[in-house]
Amino acid sequence: MSILLFNQILFLQNKDVTEAIQKVAAAYDCKIVEGVLSHQMKQFVIDGNKVVLSLSNPETRVDEAEFEENEVYAIDIVTSTGDGKVG
């Protein structure tokens, strides 16, 4: 089993990262903007198969995924001091 370790925090699955993003935003009184997804990256492929949600809600669902050794992710975090909606 592989892990993603960032600043002494252990992330095994994509949902762990989603929870961490939400906790940090809450600590700074910000809201995560809805609809922002982070993706696994592969050679010549920007949006890979595995996805990390920035904000979990009933309208947006992704498959649970475990991080594996040598995977690369582009983590997109967009926050707002407003209501977290675009448009």
C-alpha positions in Angstrom: 0.0 0.0 0.0 1.3 3.4 -0.9 0.6 6.7 0.8 0.7 10.4 0.1 2.5 12.2 3.0 2.4 16.0 3.2 3.6 17.9 6.2 3.4 14.8 8.5 -0.3 14.1 7.5 -1.1 10.7 6.1 -3.4 10.5 3.1 -4.4 7.0 1.9 -7.5 7.8 -0.2 -8.9 10.7 -2.2 -11.6 11.4 0.4 -8.8 12.0 3.0 -7.6 14.9 0.9 -11.1 16.3 0.5 -11.6 16.3 4.3 -8.3 18.1 4.8 -9.1 20.8 2.3 -12.4 21.4 3.9 -10.9 21.6 7.4 -8.2 24.1 6.3 -10.8 26.3 4.5 -13.0 26.3 7.6 -10.1 27.3 9.8 -9.6 30.4 7.7 -13.4 31.2 7.5 -13.4 30.5 3.8 -15.7 28.3 1.6 -14.5 25.9 -1.0 -15.8 26.8 -4.4 -18.2 24.2 -5.8 -17.4 22.1 -8.8 -13.6 22.2 -8.5 -12.0 18.8 -9.1 -8.3 17.7 -8.9 -7.1 15.0 -11.2 -4.5 12.4 -11.4 -2.0 13.2 -14.1 -0.3 10.7 -16.5 2.1 11.2 -19.2 0.4 13.2 -22.0 -2.9 13.1 -20.1 -3.8 16.1 -17.9 -7.0 14.7 -16.4 -6.4 11.1 -15.4 -8.9 8.6 -14.1 -8.6 9.2 -10.4 -10.3 12.4 -9.0 -10.1 14.3 -5.7 -13.0 16.5 -4.8 -12.3 19.8 -3.1 -15.9 19.9 -1.6 -17.9 16.9 -1.0 -21.7 17.3 -1.6 -24.5 15.1 -2.7 -24.6 16.6 -6.2 -21.0 15.8 -7.0 -19.7 12.2 -6.5 -16.4 10.5 -7.5 -15.2 7.0 -7.1 -13.2 6.4 -4.0 -9.5 5.8 -4.9 -6.4 4.9 -3.1 -3.1 6.7 -3.8 -0.4 4.5 -5.4 3.3 4.8 -5.6 4.6 7.1 -8.4 1.2 8.7 -9.1 1.0 12.5 -9.7 -1.9 14.7 -9.0 -2.7 18.3 -9.8 -4.5 19.6 -6.7 -6.7 22.6 -7.5 -8.0 24.5 -4.5 -10.3 27.5 -5.0 -11.7 29.3 -2.0 -14.0 32.3 -1.4 -15.0 34.4 1.5 -18.4 34.5 -0.1 -20.9 31.7 -0.6 -18.6 29.4 -2.6 -20.6 29.5 -5.8 -19.5 30.8 -9.2 -21.8 32.8 -11.3 
